[in-house]
Amino acid sequence: MNNEKTDESLKSFLFTFKIHIDRFNEITHDLYQQITDGSKTIDHIFTQTNEQMWNDIEKTTKTITQ
């Protein structure tokens, strides 16, 4: 009888532990995805800002040299 309770307790613990591990994996995956998406956004903003800066420099240079 005592062994059965211990077995059930262990099964319950392992089941609960697996749920927590699965949830941790989901959170880790979501966090990784957010970081990856954030990096892509930062790269895009940097590229866009850099292009705009060079366009402004070219316009200013043309205005000055005319």
PDB file of N, CA, C, O and CB in Angstrom:
ATOM      1  N   MET A   1       0.823  -1.194   0.000  1.00  0.00           N
ATOM      2  CA  MET A   1       0.000   0.000   0.000  1.00  0.00           C
ATOM      3  C   MET A   1       0.863   1.251   0.000  1.00  0.00           C
ATOM      4  O   MET A   1       0.610   2.186  -0.761  1.00  0.00           O
ATOM      5  CB  MET A   1      -0.934   0.001   1.200  1.00  0.00           C
ATOM      6  N   ASN A   2       1.877   1.270   0.850  1.00  0.00           N
ATOM      7  CA  ASN A   2       2.755   2.431   0.947  1.00  0.00           C
ATOM      8  C   ASN A   2       3.529   2.641  -0.352  1.00  0.00           C
ATOM      9  O   ASN A   2       3.744   3.775  -0.780  1.00  0.00           O
ATOM     10  CB  ASN A   2       3.727   2.268   2.122  1.00  0.00           C
ATOM     11  N   ASN A   3       3.946   1.539  -0.975  1.00  0.00           N
ATOM     12  CA  ASN A   3       4.649   1.628  -2.257  1.00  0.00           C
ATOM     13  C   ASN A   3       3.759   2.224  -3.337  1.00  0.00           C
ATOM     14  O   ASN A   3       4.230   2.982  -4.185  1.00  0.00           O
ATOM     15  CB  ASN A   3       5.139   0.248  -2.692  1.00  0.00           C
ATOM     16  N   GLU A   4       2.480   1.886  -3.310  1.00  0.00           N
ATOM     17  CA  GLU A   4       1.548   2.424  -4.302  1.00  0.00           C
ATOM     18  C   GLU A   4       1.415   3.936  -4.149  1.00  0.00           C
ATOM     19  O   GLU A   4       1.380   4.666  -5.140  1.00  0.00           O
ATOM     20  CB  GLU A   4       0.169   1.751  -4.168  1.00  0.00           C
ATOM     21  N   LYS A   5       1.341   4.402  -2.899  1.00  0.00           N
ATOM     22  CA  LYS A   5       1.260   5.847  -2.659  1.00  0.00           C
ATOM     23  C   LYS A   5       2.530   6.538  -3.139  1.00  0.00           C
ATOM     24  O   LYS A   5       2.481   7.609  -3.744  1.00  0.00           O
ATOM     25  CB  LYS A   5       1.029   6.140  -1.161  1.00  0.00           C
ATOM     26  N   THR A   6       3.658   5.912  -2.861  1.00  0.00           N
ATOM     27  CA  THR A   6       4.933   6.479  -3.296  1.00  0.00           C
ATOM     28  C   THR A   6       5.001   6.517  -4.819  1.00  0.00           C
ATOM     29  O   THR A   6       5.452   7.506  -5.398  1.00  0.00           O
ATOM     30  CB  THR A   6       6.113   5.667  -2.726  1.00  0.00           C
ATOM     31  N   ASP A   7       4.557   5.447  -5.464  1.00  0.00           N
ATOM     32  CA  ASP A   7       4.550   5.406  -6.928  1.00  0.00           C
ATOM     33  C   ASP A   7       3.640   6.487  -7.503  1.00  0.00           C
ATOM     34  O   ASP A   7       4.004   7.174  -8.458  1.00  0.00           O
ATOM     35  CB  ASP A   7       4.102   4.025  -7.423  1.00  0.00           C
ATOM     36  N   GLU A   8       2.464   6.631  -6.918  1.00  0.00           N
ATOM     37  CA  GLU A   8       1.525   7.649  -7.398  1.00  0.00           C
ATOM     38  C   GLU A   8       2.075   9.056  -7.158  1.00  0.00           C
ATOM     39  O   GLU A   8       1.930   9.937  -8.005  1.00  0.00           O
ATOM     40  CB  GLU A   8       0.157   7.490  -6.705  1.00  0.00           C
ATOM     41  N   SER A   9       2.699   9.258  -6.013  1.00  0.00           N
ATOM     42  CA  SER A   9       3.300  10.562  -5.720  1.00  0.00           C
ATOM     43  C   SER A   9       4.415  10.868  -6.711  1.00  0.00           C
ATOM     44  O   SER A   9       4.532  11.991  -7.200  1.00  0.00           O
ATOM     45  CB  SER A   9       3.844  10.600  -4.278  1.00  0.00           C
ATOM     46  N   LEU A  10       5.218   9.878  -6.998  1.00  0.00           N
ATOM     47  CA  LEU A  10       6.312  10.057  -7.950  1.00  0.00           C
ATOM     48  C   LEU A  10       5.767  10.338  -9.351  1.00  0.00           C
ATOM     49  O   LEU A  10       6.268  11.220 -10.048  1.00  0.00           O
ATOM     50  CB  LEU A  10       7.218   8.810  -7.969  1.00  0.00           C
ATOM     51  N   LYS A  11       4.751   9.596  -9.756  1.00  0.00           N
ATOM     52  CA  LYS A  11       4.136   9.830 -11.068  1.00  0.00           C
ATOM     53  C   LYS A  11       3.553  11.237 -11.142  1.00  0.00           C
ATOM     54  O   LYS A  11       3.708  11.934 -12.144  1.00  0.00           O
ATOM     55  CB  LYS A  11       3.037   8.783 -11.349  1.00  0.00           C
ATOM     56  N   SER A  12       2.888  11.640 -10.076  1.00  0.00           N
ATOM     57  CA  SER A  12       2.299  12.976 -10.032  1.00  0.00           C
ATOM     58  C   SER A  12       3.384  14.045 -10.111  1.00  0.00           C
ATOM     59  O   SER A  12       3.249  15.028 -10.839  1.00  0.00           O
ATOM     60  CB  SER A  12       1.465  13.157  -8.752  1.00  0.00           C
ATOM     61  N   PHE A  13       4.456  13.842  -9.356  1.00  0.00           N
ATOM     62  CA  PHE A  13       5.567  14.792  -9.374  1.00  0.00           C
ATOM     63  C   PHE A  13       6.182  14.881 -10.769  1.00  0.00           C
ATOM     64  O   PHE A  13       6.415  15.978 -11.277  1.00  0.00           O
ATOM     65  CB  PHE A  13       6.637  14.388  -8.348  1.00  0.00           C
ATOM     66  N   LEU A  14       6.443  13.738 -11.383  1.00  0.00           N
ATOM     67  CA  LEU A  14       7.061  13.724 -12.710  1.00  0.00           C
ATOM     68  C   LEU A  14       6.154  14.368 -13.754  1.00  0.00           C
ATOM     69  O   LEU A  14       6.627  15.085 -14.636  1.00  0.00           O
ATOM     70  CB  LEU A  14       7.396  12.290 -13.124  1.00  0.00           C
ATOM     71  N   PHE A  15       4.858  14.113 -13.654  1.00  0.00           N
ATOM     72  CA  PHE A  15       3.909  14.724 -14.581  1.00  0.00           C
ATOM     73  C   PHE A  15       3.928  16.248 -14.436  1.00  0.00           C
ATOM     74  O   PHE A  15       3.989  16.976 -15.427  1.00  0.00           O
ATOM     75  CB  PHE A  15       2.484  14.176 -14.338  1.00  0.00           C
ATOM     76  N   THR A  16       3.876  16.715 -13.194  1.00  0.00           N
ATOM     77  CA  THR A  16       3.905  18.157 -12.931  1.00  0.00           C
ATOM     78  C   THR A  16       5.236  18.753 -13.373  1.00  0.00           C
ATOM     79  O   THR A  16       5.268  19.838 -13.954  1.00  0.00           O
ATOM     80  CB  THR A  16       3.666  18.443 -11.435  1.00  0.00           C
ATOM     81  N   PHE A  17       6.317  18.060 -13.106  1.00  0.00           N
ATOM     82  CA  PHE A  17       7.642  18.521 -13.498  1.00  0.00           C
ATOM     83  C   PHE A  17       7.736  18.649 -15.017  1.00  0.00           C
ATOM     84  O   PHE A  17       8.279  19.627 -15.531  1.00  0.00           O
ATOM     85  CB  PHE A  17       8.723  17.562 -12.973  1.00  0.00           C
ATOM     86  N   LYS A  18       7.205  17.657 -15.731  1.00  0.00           N
ATOM     87  CA  LYS A  18       7.216  17.698 -17.199  1.00  0.00           C
ATOM     88  C   LYS A  18       6.417  18.892 -17.715  1.00  0.00           C
ATOM     89  O   LYS A  18       6.829  19.541 -18.676  1.00  0.00           O
ATOM     90  CB  LYS A  18       6.644  16.388 -17.780  1.00  0.00           C
ATOM     91  N   ILE A  19       5.294  19.185 -17.094  1.00  0.00           N
ATOM     92  CA  ILE A  19       4.500  20.349 -17.495  1.00  0.00           C
ATOM     93  C   ILE A  19       5.330  21.620 -17.345  1.00  0.00           C
ATOM     94  O   ILE A  19       5.327  22.476 -18.229  1.00  0.00           O
ATOM     95  CB  ILE A  19       3.202  20.447 -16.654  1.00  0.00           C
ATOM     96  N   HIS A  20       6.037  21.739 -16.227  1.00  0.00           N
ATOM     97  CA  HIS A  20       6.873  22.924 -16.001  1.00  0.00           C
ATOM     98  C   HIS A  20       8.032  22.994 -16.997  1.00  0.00           C
ATOM     99  O   HIS A  20       8.361  24.076 -17.483  1.00  0.00           O
ATOM    100  CB  HIS A  20       7.418  22.922 -14.567  1.00  0.00           C
ATOM    101  N   ILE A  21       8.638  21.882 -17.297  1.00  0.00           N
ATOM    102  CA  ILE A  21       9.728  21.851 -18.281  1.00  0.00           C
ATOM    103  C   ILE A  21       9.207  22.244 -19.662  1.00  0.00           C
ATOM    104  O   ILE A  21       9.848  23.022 -20.369  1.00  0.00           O
ATOM    105  CB  ILE A  21      10.378  20.444 -18.335  1.00  0.00           C
ATOM    106  N   ASP A  22       8.053  21.713 -20.044  1.00  0.00           N
ATOM    107  CA  ASP A  22       7.461  22.068 -21.338  1.00  0.00           C
ATOM    108  C   ASP A  22       7.157  23.558 -21.400  1.00  0.00           C
ATOM    109  O   ASP A  22       7.411  24.209 -22.414  1.00  0.00           O
ATOM    110  CB  ASP A  22       6.178  21.255 -21.589  1.00  0.00           C
ATOM    111  N   ARG A  23       6.615  24.092 -20.319  1.00  0.00           N
ATOM    112  CA  ARG A  23       6.302  25.527 -20.280  1.00  0.00           C
ATOM    113  C   ARG A  23       7.586  26.349 -20.360  1.00  0.00           C
ATOM    114  O   ARG A  23       7.629  27.364 -21.056  1.00  0.00           O
ATOM    115  CB  ARG A  23       5.516  25.882 -18.991  1.00  0.00           C
ATOM    116  N   PHE A  24       8.621  25.924 -19.661  1.00  0.00           N
ATOM    117  CA  PHE A  24       9.913  26.609 -19.715  1.00  0.00           C
ATOM    118  C   PHE A  24      10.446  26.621 -21.147  1.00  0.00           C
ATOM    119  O   PHE A  24      10.948  27.642 -21.618  1.00  0.00           O
ATOM    120  CB  PHE A  24      10.931  25.930 -18.767  1.00  0.00           C
ATOM    121  N   ASN A  25      10.337  25.486 -21.838  1.00  0.00           N
ATOM    122  CA  ASN A  25      10.791  25.406 -23.229  1.00  0.00           C
ATOM    123  C   ASN A  25       9.999  26.350 -24.125  1.00  0.00           C
ATOM    124  O   ASN A  25      10.569  26.990 -25.008  1.00  0.00           O
ATOM    125  CB  ASN A  25      10.669  23.970 -23.749  1.00  0.00           C
ATOM    126  N   GLU A  26       8.691  26.442 -23.904  1.00  0.00           N
ATOM    127  CA  GLU A  26       7.868  27.366 -24.688  1.00  0.00           C
ATOM    128  C   GLU A  26       8.295  28.813 -24.448  1.00  0.00           C
ATOM    129  O   GLU A  26       8.425  29.595 -25.391  1.00  0.00           O
ATOM    130  CB  GLU A  26       6.379  27.189 -24.338  1.00  0.00           C
ATOM    131  N   ILE A  27       8.508  29.159 -23.193  1.00  0.00           N
ATOM    132  CA  ILE A  27       8.916  30.525 -22.850  1.00  0.00           C
ATOM    133  C   ILE A  27      10.279  30.837 -23.455  1.00  0.00           C
ATOM    134  O   ILE A  27      10.485  31.922 -23.999  1.00  0.00           O
ATOM    135  CB  ILE A  27       8.955  30.717 -21.318  1.00  0.00           C
ATOM    136  N   THR A  28      11.207  29.892 -23.363  1.00  0.00           N
ATOM    137  CA  THR A  28      12.536  30.084 -23.937  1.00  0.00           C
ATOM    138  C   THR A  28      12.444  30.275 -25.448  1.00  0.00           C
ATOM    139  O   THR A  28      13.115  31.143 -26.007  1.00  0.00           O
ATOM    140  CB  THR A  28      13.446  28.888 -23.604  1.00  0.00           C
ATOM    141  N   HIS A  29      11.626  29.478 -26.100  1.00  0.00           N
ATOM    142  CA  HIS A  29      11.446  29.600 -27.549  1.00  0.00           C
ATOM    143  C   HIS A  29      10.846  30.965 -27.902  1.00  0.00           C
ATOM    144  O   HIS A  29      11.310  31.631 -28.828  1.00  0.00           O
ATOM    145  CB  HIS A  29      10.541  28.463 -28.080  1.00  0.00           C
ATOM    146  N   ASP A  30       9.813  31.375 -27.159  1.00  0.00           N
ATOM    147  CA  ASP A  30       9.181  32.675 -27.415  1.00  0.00           C
ATOM    148  C   ASP A  30      10.165  33.820 -27.204  1.00  0.00           C
ATOM    149  O   ASP A  30      10.203  34.768 -27.987  1.00  0.00           O
ATOM    150  CB  ASP A  30       7.959  32.864 -26.507  1.00  0.00           C
ATOM    151  N   LEU A  31      10.955  33.725 -26.149  1.00  0.00           N
ATOM    152  CA  LEU A  31      11.945  34.760 -25.862  1.00  0.00           C
ATOM    153  C   LEU A  31      12.986  34.832 -26.978  1.00  0.00           C
ATOM    154  O   LEU A  31      13.346  35.921 -27.426  1.00  0.00           O
ATOM    155  CB  LEU A  31      12.630  34.491 -24.510  1.00  0.00           C
ATOM    156  N   TYR A  32      13.465  33.681 -27.420  1.00  0.00           N
ATOM    157  CA  TYR A  32      14.427  33.638 -28.528  1.00  0.00           C
ATOM    158  C   TYR A  32      13.829  34.284 -29.779  1.00  0.00           C
ATOM    159  O   TYR A  32      14.503  35.042 -30.476  1.00  0.00           O
ATOM    160  CB  TYR A  32      14.848  32.177 -28.828  1.00  0.00           C
ATOM    161  N   GLN A  33      12.559  33.979 -30.057  1.00  0.00           N
ATOM    162  CA  GLN A  33      11.890  34.535 -31.232  1.00  0.00           C
ATOM    163  C   GLN A  33      11.782  36.053 -31.123  1.00  0.00           C
ATOM    164  O   GLN A  33      12.001  36.763 -32.105  1.00  0.00           O
ATOM    165  CB  GLN A  33      10.494  33.914 -31.402  1.00  0.00           C
ATOM    166  N   GLN A  34      11.447  36.556 -29.933  1.00  0.00           N
ATOM    167  CA  GLN A  34      11.346  38.002 -29.734  1.00  0.00           C
ATOM    168  C   GLN A  34      12.701  38.673 -29.915  1.00  0.00           C
ATOM    169  O   GLN A  34      12.791  39.745 -30.515  1.00  0.00           O
ATOM    170  CB  GLN A  34      10.786  38.313 -28.342  1.00  0.00           C
ATOM    171  N   ILE A  35      13.748  38.049 -29.399  1.00  0.00           N
ATOM    172  CA  ILE A  35      15.098  38.613 -29.548  1.00  0.00           C
ATOM    173  C   ILE A  35      15.495  38.625 -31.018  1.00  0.00           C
ATOM    174  O   ILE A  35      16.035  39.615 -31.511  1.00  0.00           O
ATOM    175  CB  ILE A  35      16.132  37.804 -28.717  1.00  0.00           C
ATOM    176  N   THR A  36      15.228  37.522 -31.720  1.00  0.00           N
ATOM    177  CA  THR A  36      15.552  37.443 -33.146  1.00  0.00           C
ATOM    178  C   THR A  36      14.784  38.493 -33.938  1.00  0.00           C
ATOM    179  O   THR A  36      15.356  39.188 -34.778  1.00  0.00           O
ATOM    180  CB  THR A  36      15.242  36.042 -33.690  1.00  0.00           C
ATOM    181  N   ASP A  37      13.487  38.607 -33.669  1.00  0.00           N
ATOM    182  CA  ASP A  37      12.672  39.606 -34.362  1.00  0.00           C
ATOM    183  C   ASP A  37      13.147  41.014 -34.032  1.00  0.00           C
ATOM    184  O   ASP A  37      13.176  41.881 -34.905  1.00  0.00           O
ATOM    185  CB  ASP A  37      11.192  39.447 -33.988  1.00  0.00           C
ATOM    186  N   GLY A  38      13.521  41.245 -32.775  1.00  0.00           N
ATOM    187  CA  GLY A  38      14.025  42.557 -32.366  1.00  0.00           C
ATOM    188  C   GLY A  38      15.316  42.902 -33.076  1.00  0.00           C
ATOM    189  O   GLY A  38      15.518  44.047 -33.479  1.00  0.00           O
ATOM    190  N   SER A  39      16.192  41.921 -33.232  1.00  0.00           N
ATOM    191  CA  SER A  39      17.456  42.156 -33.940  1.00  0.00           C
ATOM    192  C   SER A  39      17.201  42.514 -35.394  1.00  0.00           C
ATOM    193  O   SER A  39      17.856  43.399 -35.945  1.00  0.00           O
ATOM    194  CB  SER A  39      18.364  40.919 -33.854  1.00  0.00           C
ATOM    195  N   LYS A  40      16.256  41.830 -36.014  1.00  0.00           N
ATOM    196  CA  LYS A  40      15.923  42.133 -37.411  1.00  0.00           C
ATOM    197  C   LYS A  40      15.370  43.547 -37.525  1.00  0.00           C
ATOM    198  O   LYS A  40      15.698  44.273 -38.463  1.00  0.00           O
ATOM    199  CB  LYS A  40      14.901  41.112 -37.967  1.00  0.00           C
ATOM    200  N   THR A  41      14.533  43.936 -36.569  1.00  0.00           N
ATOM    201  CA  THR A  41      13.951  45.280 -36.580  1.00  0.00           C
ATOM    202  C   THR A  41      15.028  46.335 -36.404  1.00  0.00           C
ATOM    203  O   THR A  41      15.025  47.349 -37.101  1.00  0.00           O
ATOM    204  CB  THR A  41      12.893  45.420 -35.480  1.00  0.00           C
ATOM    205  N   ILE A  42      15.949  46.104 -35.475  1.00  0.00           N
ATOM    206  CA  ILE A  42      17.035  47.059 -35.239  1.00  0.00           C
ATOM    207  C   ILE A  42      17.900  47.188 -36.490  1.00  0.00           C
ATOM    208  O   ILE A  42      18.272  48.297 -36.872  1.00  0.00           O
ATOM    209  CB  ILE A  42      17.898  46.620 -34.029  1.00  0.00           C
ATOM    210  N   ASP A  43      18.221  46.067 -37.129  1.00  0.00           N
ATOM    211  CA  ASP A  43      19.007  46.109 -38.375  1.00  0.00           C
ATOM    212  C   ASP A  43      18.275  46.898 -39.452  1.00  0.00           C
ATOM    213  O   ASP A  43      18.884  47.691 -40.171  1.00  0.00           O
ATOM    214  CB  ASP A  43      19.301  44.682 -38.880  1.00  0.00           C
ATOM    215  N   HIS A  44      16.975  46.680 -39.559  1.00  0.00           N
ATOM    216  CA  HIS A  44      16.179  47.389 -40.568  1.00  0.00           C
ATOM    217  C   HIS A  44      16.166  48.890 -40.289  1.00  0.00           C
ATOM    218  O   HIS A  44      16.346  49.693 -41.205  1.00  0.00           O
ATOM    219  CB  HIS A  44      14.737  46.842 -40.600  1.00  0.00           C
ATOM    220  N   ILE A  45      15.955  49.273 -39.030  1.00  0.00           N
ATOM    221  CA  ILE A  45      15.943  50.697 -38.665  1.00  0.00           C
ATOM    222  C   ILE A  45      17.308  51.324 -38.926  1.00  0.00           C
ATOM    223  O   ILE A  45      17.386  52.440 -39.439  1.00  0.00           O
ATOM    224  CB  ILE A  45      15.547  50.880 -37.180  1.00  0.00           C
ATOM    225  N   PHE A  46      18.386  50.619 -38.579  1.00  0.00           N
ATOM    226  CA  PHE A  46      19.731  51.135 -38.813  1.00  0.00           C
ATOM    227  C   PHE A  46      19.963  51.358 -40.304  1.00  0.00           C
ATOM    228  O   PHE A  46      20.457  52.409 -40.712  1.00  0.00           O
ATOM    229  CB  PHE A  46      20.787  50.169 -38.246  1.00  0.00           C
ATOM    230  N   THR A  47      19.603  50.368 -41.111  1.00  0.00           N
ATOM    231  CA  THR A  47      19.793  50.481 -42.563  1.00  0.00           C
ATOM    232  C   THR A  47      18.977  51.635 -43.126  1.00  0.00           C
ATOM    233  O   THR A  47      19.468  52.410 -43.947  1.00  0.00           O
ATOM    234  CB  THR A  47      19.403  49.168 -43.266  1.00  0.00           C
ATOM    235  N   GLN A  48      17.742  51.746 -42.687  1.00  0.00           N
ATOM    236  CA  GLN A  48      16.868  52.814 -43.162  1.00  0.00           C
ATOM    237  C   GLN A  48      17.422  54.189 -42.772  1.00  0.00           C
ATOM    238  O   GLN A  48      17.442  55.109 -43.588  1.00  0.00           O
ATOM    239  CB  GLN A  48      15.449  52.633 -42.598  1.00  0.00           C
ATOM    240  N   THR A  49      17.867  54.319 -41.529  1.00  0.00           N
ATOM    241  CA  THR A  49      18.435  55.585 -41.054  1.00  0.00           C
ATOM    242  C   THR A  49      19.716  55.914 -41.808  1.00  0.00           C
ATOM    243  O   THR A  49      19.940  57.065 -42.183  1.00  0.00           O
ATOM    244  CB  THR A  49      18.713  55.522 -39.541  1.00  0.00           C
ATOM    245  N   ASN A  50      20.550  54.914 -42.030  1.00  0.00           N
ATOM    246  CA  ASN A  50      21.800  55.111 -42.754  1.00  0.00           C
ATOM    247  C   ASN A  50      21.533  55.579 -44.183  1.00  0.00           C
ATOM    248  O   ASN A  50      22.188  56.501 -44.669  1.00  0.00           O
ATOM    249  CB  ASN A  50      22.622  53.816 -42.764  1.00  0.00           C
ATOM    250  N   GLU A  51      20.576  54.948 -44.851  1.00  0.00           N
ATOM    251  CA  GLU A  51      20.229  55.354 -46.218  1.00  0.00           C
ATOM    252  C   GLU A  51      19.706  56.790 -46.242  1.00  0.00           C
ATOM    253  O   GLU A  51      20.070  57.573 -47.119  1.00  0.00           O
ATOM    254  CB  GLU A  51      19.176  54.398 -46.814  1.00  0.00           C
ATOM    255  N   GLN A  52      18.854  57.129 -45.278  1.00  0.00           N
ATOM    256  CA  GLN A  52      18.313  58.487 -45.220  1.00  0.00           C
ATOM    257  C   GLN A  52      19.425  59.503 -44.974  1.00  0.00           C
ATOM    258  O   GLN A  52      19.432  60.582 -45.567  1.00  0.00           O
ATOM    259  CB  GLN A  52      17.245  58.593 -44.119  1.00  0.00           C
ATOM    260  N   MET A  53      20.363  59.152 -44.098  1.00  0.00           N
ATOM    261  CA  MET A  53      21.478  60.048 -43.804  1.00  0.00           C
ATOM    262  C   MET A  53      22.294  60.310 -45.074  1.00  0.00           C
ATOM    263  O   MET A  53      22.635  61.457 -45.365  1.00  0.00           O
ATOM    264  CB  MET A  53      22.379  59.451 -42.695  1.00  0.00           C
ATOM    265  N   TRP A  54      22.606  59.250 -45.829  1.00  0.00           N
ATOM    266  CA  TRP A  54      23.385  59.430 -47.053  1.00  0.00           C
ATOM    267  C   TRP A  54      22.608  60.223 -48.102  1.00  0.00           C
ATOM    268  O   TRP A  54      23.192  61.030 -48.827  1.00  0.00           O
ATOM    269  CB  TRP A  54      23.790  58.074 -47.622  1.00  0.00           C
ATOM    270  N   ASN A  55      21.315  60.003 -48.186  1.00  0.00           N
ATOM    271  CA  ASN A  55      20.489  60.794 -49.109  1.00  0.00           C
ATOM    272  C   ASN A  55      20.523  62.275 -48.730  1.00  0.00           C
ATOM    273  O   ASN A  55      20.628  63.141 -49.598  1.00  0.00           O
ATOM    274  CB  ASN A  55      19.030  60.278 -49.110  1.00  0.00           C
ATOM    275  N   ASP A  56      20.433  62.558 -47.434  1.00  0.00           N
ATOM    276  CA  ASP A  56      20.490  63.947 -46.964  1.00  0.00           C
ATOM    277  C   ASP A  56      21.850  64.573 -47.264  1.00  0.00           C
ATOM    278  O   ASP A  56      21.928  65.736 -47.658  1.00  0.00           O
ATOM    279  CB  ASP A  56      20.201  64.016 -45.454  1.00  0.00           C
ATOM    280  N   ILE A  57      22.914  63.805 -47.079  1.00  0.00           N
ATOM    281  CA  ILE A  57      24.266  64.305 -47.362  1.00  0.00           C
ATOM    282  C   ILE A  57      24.402  64.617 -48.851  1.00  0.00           C
ATOM    283  O   ILE A  57      24.952  65.655 -49.220  1.00  0.00           O
ATOM    284  CB  ILE A  57      25.342  63.271 -46.924  1.00  0.00           C
ATOM    285  N   GLU A  58      23.906  63.726 -49.701  1.00  0.00           N
ATOM    286  CA  GLU A  58      23.978  63.961 -51.148  1.00  0.00           C
ATOM    287  C   GLU A  58      23.185  65.206 -51.544  1.00  0.00           C
ATOM    288  O   GLU A  58      23.659  65.994 -52.363  1.00  0.00           O
ATOM    289  CB  GLU A  58      23.452  62.735 -51.918  1.00  0.00           C
ATOM    290  N   LYS A  59      22.001  65.400 -50.988  1.00  0.00           N
ATOM    291  CA  LYS A  59      21.190  66.585 -51.289  1.00  0.00           C
ATOM    292  C   LYS A  59      21.904  67.855 -50.844  1.00  0.00           C
ATOM    293  O   LYS A  59      21.936  68.849 -51.570  1.00  0.00           O
ATOM    294  CB  LYS A  59      19.812  66.486 -50.608  1.00  0.00           C
ATOM    295  N   THR A  60      22.476  67.813 -49.643  1.00  0.00           N
ATOM    296  CA  THR A  60      23.186  68.977 -49.118  1.00  0.00           C
ATOM    297  C   THR A  60      24.407  69.282 -49.975  1.00  0.00           C
ATOM    298  O   THR A  60      24.684  70.444 -50.271  1.00  0.00           O
ATOM    299  CB  THR A  60      23.604  68.746 -47.655  1.00  0.00           C
ATOM    300  N   THR A  61      25.131  68.252 -50.373  1.00  0.00           N
ATOM    301  CA  THR A  61      26.310  68.431 -51.218  1.00  0.00           C
ATOM    302  C   THR A  61      25.922  69.052 -52.556  1.00  0.00           C
ATOM    303  O   THR A  61      26.605  69.955 -53.039  1.00  0.00           O
ATOM    304  CB  THR A  61      27.022  67.088 -51.442  1.00  0.00           C
ATOM    305  N   LYS A  62      24.846  68.584 -53.151  1.00  0.00           N
ATOM    306  CA  LYS A  62      24.379  69.146 -54.426  1.00  0.00           C
ATOM    307  C   LYS A  62      23.977  70.610 -54.256  1.00  0.00           C
ATOM    308  O   LYS A  62      24.276  71.445 -55.109  1.00  0.00           O
ATOM    309  CB  LYS A  62      23.187  68.329 -54.974  1.00  0.00           C
ATOM    310  N   THR A  63      23.303  70.910 -53.157  1.00  0.00           N
ATOM    311  CA  THR A  63      22.869  72.284 -52.899  1.00  0.00           C
ATOM    312  C   THR A  63      24.069  73.205 -52.713  1.00  0.00           C
ATOM    313  O   THR A  63      24.076  74.326 -53.220  1.00  0.00           O
ATOM    314  CB  THR A  63      21.963  72.340 -51.658  1.00  0.00           C
ATOM    315  N   ILE A  64      25.071  72.742 -51.999  1.00  0.00           N
ATOM    316  CA  ILE A  64      26.261  73.559 -51.726  1.00  0.00           C
ATOM    317  C   ILE A  64      27.065  73.782 -53.005  1.00  0.00           C
ATOM    318  O   ILE A  64      27.577  74.879 -53.227  1.00  0.00           O
ATOM    319  CB  ILE A  64      27.146  72.887 -50.651  1.00  0.00           C
ATOM    320  N   THR A  65      27.181  72.766 -53.839  1.00  0.00           N
ATOM    321  CA  THR A  65      28.021  72.872 -55.039  1.00  0.00           C
ATOM    322  C   THR A  65      27.332  73.595 -56.191  1.00  0.00           C
ATOM    323  O   THR A  65      27.971  73.878 -57.204  1.00  0.00           O
ATOM    324  CB  THR A  65      28.436  71.496 -55.494  1.00  0.00           C
ATOM    325  N   GLN A  66      26.072  73.891 -56.058  1.00  0.00           N
ATOM    326  CA  GLN A  66      25.377  74.582 -57.167  1.00  0.00           C
ATOM    327  C   GLN A  66      25.515  76.062 -57.081  1.00  0.00           C
ATOM    328  O   GLN A  66      24.992  76.782 -57.932  1.00  0.00           O
ATOM    329  CB  GLN A  66      23.917  74.228 -57.190  1.00  0.00           C
TER     330      GLN A  66
END
